[in-house]
Amino acid sequence: MPFASLSTGSIHYSESGQGAPVLLLHANPGDCQDFEAVMPALAGKYRVLAIDWPGYGQSSTPDEVENIGVSFFYQVLREFIGALELPPVILIGNSLGGNAAARLAIQDQGLARALVLVAPGGFTTHNPVSQLFCRLQGSSFSLSARQFASLYLKVRSATALAMLERAATTQAAAAPMRLNRAIWRNFATPENDLRAAAKAIQAPTLLLFGRDDPVISAARDGKTAAAVIPGARLAVLPCGHASFAEVPELFLAEVEPFLAAV
């Protein structure tokens, strides 16, 4: 498996296929294997790259984990694209990965060819309950990675079961949990909010939300994202937080025609 050397450390990624680059960005926590159910189909037409965010998978853990927020991952994404000298990329990002992808399309419009945002973070209208939950998840009282994943993965496909196993093992170690909690503390801050900035997105955008997602609501966040991103199309699938893993056939049925049109 290849690695890229960035200012933040060593980034591991997988690569397959040829053609226009498609970059897969996982959630918090997670790793590049989360996309394994859809990668073969995408790699039949595109050059597919899936990264491990710093601190997850085989990537190195960044310094000063306690101070890391969502903007850090946008910077990693931007530097990764530059390090590999990629042309404008198609970005498929889930949750934290969707937030980073949207930020790239806002701040570096020439780098983003198209967006597929899967339950992206940054479109939540917070209230005292959601802010309290973010603080709890950012504390020593948080649900474990396995407990939380069991809530948001509603369709237990083979890929989803493998995600649950990694959540109970590698992602449950002390360092990933510190990172996980730091990101959760940042989720409820103004830094995470993309609702106003997303009006500047020019890249064609497909929004995929899970009907049964308890984390990022299709009825609220999905409609908000569709309203603020110019020309975005919203599709709601019968699953939880990770449609590419839970219902990969339905995911591809939405994504493949969208990418062909792009």
Beta strands, then each sheet from edge to edge (+ up, - down):
strand 1: 3-6
strand 2: 9-16
strand 3: 21-25
strand 4: 47-51
strand 5: 89-94
strand 6: 112-118
strand 7: 205-210
strand 8: 233-237
sheet 1: 1+ 2- 4+ 3+ 5+ 6+ 7+ 8+
end
